[in-house]
Amino acid sequence: MDSKRLIMAGLPMIAVTYGFARFSYGLVLPYLRESLDINPSVAGMISSLSYLAYCIAIIMAMLYMRKVGPRMLILIAGITAAMGMGIISMANGAIVLGIGIFIAGLSTGLSSPPYADVIKEWVDHEKRSPTNTWINAGTSLGTALTGVMVIFLGSNWRLTYLLFTLIAIIILILNYRVIPQTKDTDKNSQAQAFHVTKKDLVNAYPLILSSLLLGISSAAYWTFSRDLLFQMENVPEALTQGFWIIIGLAGVLGGFAGYFSSKIGLLYSYRLSVILLEASSLLLGLFTNVFPVVISAISFGSSYIFMTGVLIIWGINIFKTNSSFGLGLPFLLLALGQVFGSLIGGVVAGLTGYEAMFIIFAMTGFIALIFKPKK
């Protein structure tokens, strides 16, 4: 299968499931808080539901991948994204909003591992890493499109999510037509889904711990960064409105993770992504001027996608015989960290304010530098 054709189907699906269904919540949070009367603690709790749903879904994806085939899981991901965002558009309170966020969050966990298997089965070996990382860069495209739509629609978050739902249905149809059926499925494959060697698990300890830490540290930015901008007097409205677009467009640079890791090595790619990721939170916590905020957005957008691309390559390199597990494990732990990060972030913000929270979370993320991928 032509890798470009697969990217044309997979990248927009990741844009829908991650950019729209998952990370758009942080963008529209200021409007949601005003419309539904939600405080920071409740906002963090609702955000954590998305990451919790991701954890559940990615485990289910790895369990049933070989039984139902990756194509079926990708289609279910599209359905849950559309369903969840449809519910969000009709939310009249925190409970219904939480239900919609949870269902939409399922789509992210269901969409990532299947593409790794499709790529392994249908794409030539030398094109697999770039294909994986470019599909993963769909998050940045979805983030940028979310920002554009909010600029035009303003505080009308209900209409925004209705349009997201319509786009999700269109992308679902596209994937239905493009993604091929798996050549072979194993009806008794649940036991094989987590079949890895003890040596692989030992080698994965640094990956496990770094994924958790990076998940915790990045959750605050996705959930509360734009809400902080609304409170900064020195930041013009144009930047507040375009903040998410900057993050999304910068994220396109993260699509080069596969290229850079092959040129400068996985270790240096990892360290660079961690430094830039945590520097973005530090800038937001320390400065309230336009230039540092812009640099923070560029740094976060590019480094987050770059970092997740590096984790994909790192995981797949460790678990060579089980690519879906190699992709799913770091993403699962990243999301698990984000569950705690969102909950803790909301509480810390309520006690100390957003600025102190971002500094604390940045310092936490820098700890991940002590871990390193093996060559």
Disulfide bonds with the S-S distance in Angstrom:
none
